[in-house]
Structures are given as structure tokens and as C-alpha cells.
């Protein structure tokens, strides 16, 4: 029977695989959602109120479009967060669009290292030599894999359309929550909702064509898998 450390290692590996496979983040607010299943896509949609549509800002880039949702929509859509929201300005979004491509590899690397550090520390604490050996090999293997694959993916992010909401952390820091969606293939016909609803769900489109990122304004830093 496998010991606790090995089982925990497998759980951590599964969790990490799900993260870096870019599963869409499931909804944080279960109210007023419209669920639909189409071409293996399961989607949770909450459209912006008609009274707020005039506050939505759209920024066009050479290969993509970004949508900035107002703070009122953020507060309603992500009400479970109990965070203050703000409406990002277009100048900030234009800068962040470039930073996403520049920093994406570093964000993936930092996430990978964070997860492996936790696994390795647990193996050492449990004096599990076999588990530690596997963890060290796994970290080396995945680091090498990302070093090869991520730089090829990063330039493609320029073709991903993006949705933005802004919020203020408990420490008063400004953060952007960013939804990146590759609509070059749109099997669920979701592009039509892009400017009026935060697109969210799992399976299908969300496994391969949706990425969620965070941007820390003061630090000028792009990260993955931060807690909202």
C-alpha cells in the first residue's frame, strides 16, 4: 500500500497538471448563471446588465481585441470575493497586453518551481527518499519541457482575445484578473458573448484555448494560479 507521502505527491501532480493544462476557472458565483453544453463545452455565463453596457471599453490590437468590464460588473460577477473592484483604463491595458507576451514564460516557470518546491519540501519532511528522488526527476523533466514549449507558445498569446476586470486586494494593491481566449477556433460559438459576459466553464474550449492570468500593477508582474 502506498504511503501518505507518495499519495500526496500524486495528488499534487494531478493538481499541477490541471493548472498548467489551462482548465477554465469555474464560476465563483453560482447565481444568475446560464449553463449550456455544446460541442463538449460546458459554459457558465452571466451577461452584463444593459444599463452597464455603455461602460464596457474595447481596445483593438493588431491581432486581438481586449474587453474591459466596469467595476460594477466585477462586483456583481465576482461577489463571492468580497473585494473592491475598479475599472482599468485603456492605457494600462495596452501596456499589460505587451507584458503578457514578455512575461508568460517566467510566469509558467515560477508556478512550476513553486509547486515542485512544496512537493520536495514535503518529501524531505517525511524522509521519503524514493519520493524525493521521483520529485527531483519530475521537476527536472518538466522544467526542461517548459523551457522548450513555452517560448513557442508565448508569441501566440498576441492572437488571444482578452477580458479584464480590476480589483483591489486586502492590502490595497491593484490587480487585474485576465481571461485569455483563442477564438481562432470557436466550436461553442462564444465569440458572440465576448463583449457582454465573462466567459467561463470547463471541457472542450476551456482545456486548450482559455488561459487565466493575473497582473500585479505596482510590481508590473504577470502570474498564474493566484488566489483572487
C-alpha positions as CSV (number, residue, x, y, z in Angstrom):
1,X,0.0,0.0,0.0
2,X,1.4,3.4,-1.0
3,X,2.4,5.6,1.9
4,X,0.9,9.0,2.6
5,X,3.7,11.0,1.0
6,X,3.5,9.2,-2.3
7,X,-0.2,9.5,-2.4
8,X,0.1,13.2,-1.6
9,X,2.7,13.6,-4.4
10,X,0.3,12.1,-6.9
11,X,-2.4,14.4,-5.8
12,X,-0.1,17.4,-6.1
13,X,0.9,16.2,-9.6
14,X,-2.7,15.9,-10.7
15,X,-3.5,19.3,-9.3
16,X,-0.5,20.8,-11.1
17,X,-1.3,19.1,-14.4
18,X,-4.8,20.6,-14.3
19,X,-3.4,24.0,-13.7
20,X,-0.8,24.1,-16.5
21,X,-3.3,22.5,-18.9
22,X,-5.2,25.7,-18.6
23,X,-8.6,24.4,-17.5
24,X,-11.0,27.3,-17.4
25,X,-11.7,28.6,-13.9
26,X,-15.2,27.5,-12.7
27,X,-17.5,30.2,-11.7
28,X,-17.1,31.9,-8.3
29,X,-20.7,33.0,-8.2
30,X,-23.4,30.4,-8.8
31,X,-26.3,32.9,-9.1
32,X,-27.8,34.1,-12.4
33,X,-25.8,31.7,-14.5
34,X,-26.9,30.1,-17.7
35,X,-25.4,26.7,-18.3
36,X,-25.1,25.3,-21.7
37,X,-23.4,22.3,-23.3
38,X,-22.3,22.4,-26.9
39,X,-19.5,20.6,-28.7
40,X,-18.2,19.3,-25.4
41,X,-18.1,22.8,-23.9
42,X,-19.8,23.4,-20.6
43,X,-20.2,27.1,-20.0
44,X,-21.3,29.4,-17.2
45,X,-22.4,32.8,-18.5
46,X,-23.6,35.9,-16.6
47,X,-24.2,38.7,-19.0
48,X,-23.6,42.3,-18.1
49,X,-26.7,44.4,-17.3
50,X,-28.0,46.5,-20.2
51,X,-27.5,49.6,-18.0
52,X,-23.8,48.9,-17.8
53,X,-23.0,48.1,-21.4
54,X,-22.1,51.7,-22.2
55,X,-19.3,51.4,-19.6
56,X,-17.6,48.5,-21.3
57,X,-14.4,49.6,-23.0
58,X,-13.0,47.8,-26.1
59,X,-9.3,48.0,-27.1
60,X,-8.3,46.8,-30.5
61,X,-4.8,45.4,-31.2
62,X,-3.2,44.2,-34.4
63,X,-4.2,40.6,-33.9
64,X,-6.6,40.6,-31.0
65,X,-9.3,42.6,-29.0
66,X,-9.4,43.3,-25.3
67,X,-12.6,44.0,-23.4
68,X,-12.5,45.9,-20.1
69,X,-15.5,45.3,-17.8
70,X,-16.5,48.1,-15.4
71,X,-16.2,47.7,-11.7
72,X,-20.0,47.3,-11.2
73,X,-19.9,44.2,-13.3
74,X,-16.8,42.9,-11.5
75,X,-18.5,43.4,-8.1
76,X,-21.6,41.5,-9.2
77,X,-20.0,38.8,-11.2
78,X,-17.3,38.0,-8.5
79,X,-19.4,39.0,-5.5
80,X,-18.1,35.9,-3.6
81,X,-14.7,37.5,-3.5
82,X,-15.8,40.3,-1.2
83,X,-13.2,42.5,-2.8
84,X,-13.4,46.1,-4.0
85,X,-13.2,46.4,-7.8
86,X,-12.0,49.2,-10.1
87,X,-12.3,49.8,-13.8
88,X,-8.9,49.6,-15.5
89,X,-8.1,52.3,-18.0
90,X,-7.2,51.6,-21.6
91,X,-3.6,52.9,-21.3
92,X,-2.9,50.3,-18.6
93,X,-4.4,47.5,-20.8
94,X,-2.3,48.5,-23.7
95,X,0.8,48.1,-21.6
96,X,-0.3,44.8,-20.0
97,X,-1.1,43.3,-23.4
98,X,2.7,43.6,-24.2
99,X,3.7,42.4,-20.7
100,X,1.7,39.2,-21.1
101,X,3.8,38.0,-24.0
102,X,7.1,39.2,-22.4
103,X,6.4,37.6,-19.0
104,X,4.5,34.4,-19.8
105,X,7.4,32.1,-19.8
106,X,8.6,33.4,-16.4
107,X,5.1,33.1,-15.0
108,X,4.9,29.4,-16.1
109,X,8.4,28.8,-14.7
110,X,7.6,30.4,-11.3
111,X,4.4,28.4,-11.0
112,X,6.3,25.2,-11.8
113,X,9.0,25.9,-9.3
114,X,6.5,26.8,-6.6
115,X,4.7,23.6,-6.9
116,X,7.8,21.5,-7.0
117,X,9.3,23.3,-4.0
118,X,6.3,22.3,-2.0
119,X,6.4,18.7,-3.1
120,X,10.1,18.4,-2.5
121,X,9.8,20.0,1.0
122,X,7.1,17.5,1.9
123,X,9.3,14.6,0.7
124,X,12.2,15.8,2.8
125,X,10.0,16.3,5.9
126,X,8.7,12.8,5.5
127,X,12.2,11.4,4.9
128,X,10.8,9.7,1.9
129,X,13.9,9.1,-0.2
130,X,12.2,7.4,-3.0
131,X,9.5,10.1,-3.3
132,X,12.2,12.8,-3.1
133,X,14.1,11.1,-5.9
134,X,11.0,11.0,-8.1
135,X,10.1,14.6,-7.3
136,X,13.6,15.8,-8.2
137,X,13.5,13.9,-11.5
138,X,10.0,15.2,-12.2
139,X,11.0,18.8,-11.6
140,X,14.0,18.5,-13.9
141,X,11.9,16.8,-16.6
142,X,9.1,19.4,-16.5
143,X,11.4,22.4,-16.3
144,X,13.2,21.1,-19.5
145,X,9.8,20.5,-21.2
146,X,8.5,24.1,-20.4
147,X,11.8,25.6,-21.5
148,X,11.2,24.1,-24.9
149,X,7.5,24.5,-25.3
150,X,6.6,27.8,-23.5
151,X,8.7,30.2,-25.6
152,X,6.9,28.8,-28.7
153,X,3.5,29.4,-27.1
154,X,4.2,32.9,-25.7
155,X,4.1,34.8,-29.1
156,X,0.8,33.1,-30.0
157,X,-0.8,34.9,-27.0
158,X,-0.9,38.0,-29.1
159,X,-3.7,36.3,-31.0
160,X,-5.7,35.6,-27.9
161,X,-8.6,38.0,-27.2
162,X,-8.7,39.1,-23.6
163,X,-11.2,40.0,-20.9
164,X,-10.2,42.2,-18.0
165,X,-11.6,43.1,-14.6
166,X,-9.8,45.0,-11.9
167,X,-9.9,44.5,-8.2
168,X,-8.2,45.8,-5.0
169,X,-6.6,43.3,-2.7
170,X,-6.9,43.3,1.1
171,X,-3.5,45.1,1.2
172,X,-4.7,47.8,-1.2
173,X,-2.8,46.5,-4.2
174,X,-4.4,46.9,-7.7
175,X,-4.7,43.6,-9.6
176,X,-6.0,42.6,-13.0
177,X,-7.8,39.3,-13.5
178,X,-7.4,38.4,-17.2
179,X,-9.2,35.8,-19.3
180,X,-7.4,35.0,-22.5
181,X,-9.4,33.1,-25.2
182,X,-8.2,31.8,-28.5
183,X,-11.2,32.4,-30.8
184,X,-9.4,31.3,-34.0
185,X,-11.4,28.1,-33.5
186,X,-14.7,28.7,-31.8
187,X,-16.7,25.4,-31.7
188,X,-19.1,26.7,-29.0
189,X,-19.8,30.0,-30.8
190,X,-18.8,32.0,-27.7
191,X,-17.2,35.0,-29.5
192,X,-20.6,36.5,-29.8
193,X,-20.7,36.8,-26.0
194,X,-17.2,38.1,-25.7
195,X,-18.1,41.8,-25.0
196,X,-21.1,41.2,-22.9
197,X,-20.2,38.3,-20.5
198,X,-17.2,36.9,-18.6
199,X,-16.7,33.6,-20.4
200,X,-16.2,30.7,-18.0
201,X,-16.5,26.9,-17.9
202,X,-14.7,23.7,-18.4
203,X,-14.1,20.9,-21.0
204,X,-13.8,21.5,-24.7
205,X,-12.7,25.0,-25.5
206,X,-11.5,25.6,-21.9
207,X,-9.0,22.8,-21.9
208,X,-6.9,24.1,-24.7
209,X,-7.9,27.7,-25.6
210,X,-8.6,29.5,-22.4
211,X,-5.8,30.9,-20.1
212,X,-6.4,32.9,-16.9
213,X,-3.6,35.2,-15.7
214,X,-3.1,37.9,-13.0
215,X,-1.3,41.2,-13.4
216,X,0.0,43.0,-10.3
217,X,0.0,46.7,-11.2
218,X,2.6,48.0,-8.7
219,X,5.1,45.2,-9.4
220,X,4.4,45.1,-13.2
221,X,4.2,41.3,-12.8
222,X,2.2,38.6,-14.6
223,X,1.4,35.5,-12.6
224,X,-0.6,32.3,-12.8
225,X,-2.7,30.5,-10.3
226,X,-3.0,33.3,-7.7
227,X,-5.9,33.4,-5.3
228,X,-8.4,36.0,-6.0
